[in-house]
Amino acid sequence: MAETSVPVSAVLDWLKRTDRETAAGLIAGCDLDDGDSDETIAVAGLDWSDAGTPVALVLRDGRRLPVRRLAAKAHLVDSRPGAPLAAALNADRPPVDPAETEMRKVLRRAGIDADGLRSAAARRAVAVLAWKLERGRVPSGEERQAAYMALIAGDDALARRGKLMFHRLAEMCHQQNLPVPEDCHWRLARLARTIGDLREAVAVSDILNDRDRVKGDLCRKLLATTRCAALIDLWEVNAQPDLVSEAENAFKAAWAIGPREEELDALRGRLNRALDRAGIDRRR
């Protein structure tokens, strides 16, 4: 039997315009794919707050799963004839915007699920980056920032795709004998760390020491803090003391640039704990 998968984020948006009785009848009988488990979970219904907003999925086994805990990648799978839940959502959609349709095509070509992005603005920002990369054009700094924020705010699949896109941007600049935008390096490092590619994050951030290629203080500071955090992450995995020493050097580079802010203070606390656990005298 054919299955139709509907993003939970789309269902929650649809619930704002749907009465409880209709919603309960359409959702009960679906299965939840939380995006992490290998198996789906049967859904029996919904729990609502006194204010009339859905607060939890009621599972067939009696458990309640708060909707706020569902990741962006969670879907409801409808295996019933005609997929009534998906049909109801489709009927509720406004007329198709040609620009939106084209934007989704650009995202699809880039290997990105448009519904995994959190807003229309996020979809537009990532589509602009993908469209310019298709045409061999370097996005502006504002366009790079908007796309990066949209990609890193999503799940690991989006962050992984974002890393590939910024890597492609760097390669494209090399092929066209153009300078790679300085911010491209720290965005690559942070995206790599986000998805757990720690050694790649460290390797990319090594460009911190090349002042001919990275001159701006902000970019150097972001590379340094990312390098420090990734090295501590690696040390927590394999306990090599030299990684903590390298992390300390990266932190000192960031600290020297300033200004002192909350993120840097939190990183200093984490580094100090690592130095103590590694038996390294931080007063040296």
HELIX and SHEET records of a PDB file:
HELIX    1   1 VAL A    8  LEU A   15  1                                   8    
HELIX    2   2 ARG A   20  ILE A   27  1                                   8    
HELIX    3   3 VAL A   67  ARG A   69  5                                   3    
HELIX    4   4 PRO A   84  ASP A   92  1                                   9    
HELIX    5   5 PRO A   98  ARG A  109  1                                  12    
HELIX    6   6 ALA A  114  GLY A  116  5                                   3    
HELIX    7   7 ALA A  120  GLU A  134  1                                  15    
HELIX    8   8 GLY A  141  ILE A  152  1                                  12    
HELIX    9   9 ASP A  156  GLN A  175  1                                  20    
HELIX   10  10 GLU A  182  THR A  194  1                                  13    
HELIX   11  11 LEU A  198  SER A  205  1                                   8    
HELIX   12  12 ASP A  206  ASN A  209  5                                   4    
HELIX   13  13 ASP A  217  ASN A  238  1                                  22    
HELIX   14  14 PRO A  241  ILE A  257  1                                  17    
HELIX   15  15 GLU A  262  ARG A  277  1                                  16    
SHEET    1   A 6 THR A   4  PRO A   7  0                                        
SHEET    2   A 6 HIS A  75  ASP A  78 -1                                        
SHEET    3   A 6 ASP A  31  ASP A  33 -1                                        
SHEET    4   A 6 ILE A  41  TRP A  48 -1                                        
SHEET    5   A 6 PRO A  54  LEU A  59 -1                                        
SHEET    6   A 6 ARG A  64  PRO A  66 -1                                        
END                                                                             
